[in-house]
Amino acid sequence: MAGPQYQTPPQAPPVFTATPDWILAETKKLNETTKGVYDKVVAEVQPSNATFANVMEPILLDDNKAAAP
């Protein structure tokens, strides 16, 4: 058993309030946004003019935005 100093946690546990419907809606929204970014890159960038800035940067910015709380 934990010692007396560890009987009470230092912070309250996280509260999970998301519903299944909310999770599904958020997932669909994120998937649509990400698909739009990929579609735009594929439509606008040719292999001959592909750079980090016009291929990877939009994808990475979208990924960061999706991961942010």
N, C-alpha and C positions, 0 to 999 in steps of 0.2 A: 504494500500500500504506500501511496505517496506520503511524504512527510507533511507536517502541519502547514508549512509555508506554501505548499502546493495544493491545499484543499480547495481554495477559491481561485478560480482563474483570474488572470490580470485584466481580462476584458470579456465582455459578453460575446457569446457566439454569434456568428453572422445570421441575419434573418433572410430567409429565402422566400420572397413574396411573388415570384413569377408564376404565372398560370401556364398550363399546357398551350392554351390558345395564344397567349402572348409570345411564348417561345416560338411557336410555329410561324406567327406573323413576322416576328423579327428575323427569323431565319430566311423566310421567303424574301423579305425586303433586302437583306444583305446579299443574298444570292443574285437577285435581280440587278442590284447595283454593281456587283463584281462582274457579272456577265456583261453588263453594259461597258465597263472599262475594257475588258478583254475584246469585245466586239469592235470597239472604237480603235483600239491599237491594231487589230487585224485589218480593219478597213482602211486605215490611214497610213500605215507604215509598210513600206516595201523593204525587203532584205537589203537592198542596196543603200538605203538611207536610215537603217536601224541604228539607234544609239541608245545608250543607257537612259538618257533624258526622255526619249520619246517612246521607249518600250518598257523598261523596268521601273522608272520613276512613277508613272501613273499607277502601275500595279502595286508597288510598295506603299504609295500614299493611301490607296484604297484599303490595303491590308491593315495599315496602321489605324486608319479611321474606323474600320470594322472592329478592331481589337480594343479601342478606347471605351472606357465605361461611359 
